[in-house]
Amino acid sequence: MRVVRVQIVSSRVGGGHQSVAQALRRALERAAGPRIQVWVDDLYTELGRPPLSGFPATYALVTRRFPGAWRFFYDVTNRPPSGPRFNWIGDVIGGPSLKNLVVARRPDAVVTVLPGTTGFAARSVLRSGVPANIEVVVTDWADVHLGWASTFPAHYTVPTENAMHTLLSVGIGRPEIDVHGLLVREQFVQVERGPAGKRHARERLGLPQDRFLILAMVGTEGSPEALAHLQAVASTPLDADILVVCGRNRRLYRLVKNMKGVNPIMPMGFVEQIADLMVASDVLLTKTGGVTLAEAFCCDLPVLAFDPLPGQEEGNARYIVACGAAELATRPAHLASLTAELRWSPARRAVLAENGHKLAAPGAATAAARSILARIQKAGEWPAS
């Protein structure tokens, strides 16, 4: 039996890329069963050489402490693909590790879920001599960073028509673009919504049934500005409990644990079943990471956004606000005010949830996986049965 092989390159930059990679991996395995082998490797920490291997840590530091510097980097690199002129830069800092991995594993497709890596992945495959398809899964909602695009042949999976038009504007052909929605993990595919779903989710998590629950996600980096927003909400009388997801960031956990306010604040470490937590909650306060938004929309959770990271998160914020799927706070006091307004307005929460539901795409990972497998089959690399 011929086994199809797919190599996914991702990284723990911001957290969302890894979620998309794992969502695609599981969808590919469900679609192909025992006839597939899928790998997910970190392009920076596992395959890159210094200084590229330190990029996730640098990203966390810069976005947490120096957002203006990140904006400068984002804007400087947000340029249409330029062909071979600057290829040597990526090749030197990227090194031959990905090419060697492709030679060893001989995948039928190499998928990148990282901006700015399409050309490098394509050149690595070309140098390997392995006839693998190049697939790109975009995680920006609408204002796609142009670093996703490349002059090398590749196929792109994007979340929205707006994202598609951005790629079209820099010369990517329409047949090379699929619009499937933003990929989410399997736990968000079939979510029990409504009052019964909320009740059952709270039972599973051991959360009180009679309390208004505010779920807060301040980003894995926990910037000072994000914490200031959270403190403003915690200090506003809301008659609510605030649950703060800190992930594996121990420093953030300590800061939240020591935060004082008039509402009970519960810091939480890494949460595997985040879908249950979202269904159990009444409002989400979040930075505008693409994956977190997509997951919330799948759970019909009203969203209040704040402190978007310059660049990609600002684009996400503009899009979801324009769609009526979220409200955006411009400063800590504004977030506290909006939270108080939503706390006492079920109708306003319902409108946000309804508009967010329209953007939800729980089947996006399955659709993307089937399209990738179909292209492998069309290329003659994998028999239909």
CORRA-V447248 format. One record per backbone hydrogen bond with DSSP energy under -0.5 kcal/mol. CO is the residue of the C=O (numbers start at 1). NH is the residue of the N-H. If there is no record, write none. Layout:
co->{CO	CO}
nh->{NH	NH}
This chain:
co->{2	4	5	5	6	6	7	8	8	9	10	12	13	15	16	17	18	19	20	21	22	23	24	25	26	27	28	29	32	33	35	37	39	41	41	42	42	44	49	49	51	52	54	55	56	57	58	59	60	61	61	62	64	66	66	67	68	69	70	71	72	73	74	77	82	83	84	86	86	87	88	89	90	91	93	96	97	98	99	100	101	102	108	109	109	110	111	112	114	117	118	119	120	121	122	123	124	125	125	126	130	133	133	134	135	136	136	140	141	142	145	146	147	147	155	156	156	157	158	158	160	161	162	163	164	165	167	167	168	173	174	176	178	178	185	186	186	189	191	193	194	195	196	197	198	199	200	201	202	202	208	211	212	212	213	213	213	214	215	216	217	218	219	223	224	225	226	227	228	229	230	231	233	234	234	235	239	241	241	242	242	243	243	244	244	245	246	248	249	250	251	252	253	254	256	264	265	266	268	268	269	270	272	273	274	275	276	277	278	283	284	284	285	286	287	289	290	291	292	293	294	295	296	296	297	300	302	303	303	304	305	309	309	310	311	312	313	314	315	316	317	318	319	320	320	321	325	327	327	329	331	332	333	334	335	336	337	338	339	340	342	345	346	347	348	349	350	351	352	353	354	355	356	356	357	361	363	364	365	366	367	368	369	370	371	372	373	374	375	376	376	377}
nh->{4	37	108	109	8	39	111	10	41	113	43	14	17	19	20	21	22	23	24	25	26	27	28	29	30	31	32	33	35	36	4	6	8	10	43	46	47	48	52	53	54	55	58	59	60	61	62	63	64	65	66	66	224	69	70	71	72	73	74	75	76	77	78	79	85	86	87	89	90	91	92	93	94	95	49	100	101	102	103	104	105	106	133	7	111	135	9	137	117	121	122	123	124	125	126	127	128	129	130	129	132	110	135	155	112	138	157	159	163	144	148	149	116	118	136	158	178	138	180	181	164	165	166	167	168	169	170	172	171	176	177	156	158	180	188	189	190	191	193	197	198	199	200	201	202	203	204	205	206	207	211	213	214	241	215	282	283	243	285	245	287	223	222	227	228	229	230	231	232	233	234	235	236	262	263	237	212	214	243	244	266	216	245	246	268	218	249	250	253	254	255	256	257	258	259	242	267	244	246	247	247	272	274	277	278	279	280	281	281	215	286	304	217	306	289	293	294	295	296	297	298	299	299	301	300	302	284	305	327	286	329	313	314	312	315	316	317	318	319	320	321	322	323	325	326	324	303	305	329	307	335	336	337	338	339	340	341	342	343	344	345	349	350	351	352	353	354	355	356	357	358	359	359	360	360	364	367	368	369	370	371	372	373	374	375	376	377	378	379	381	382	380}
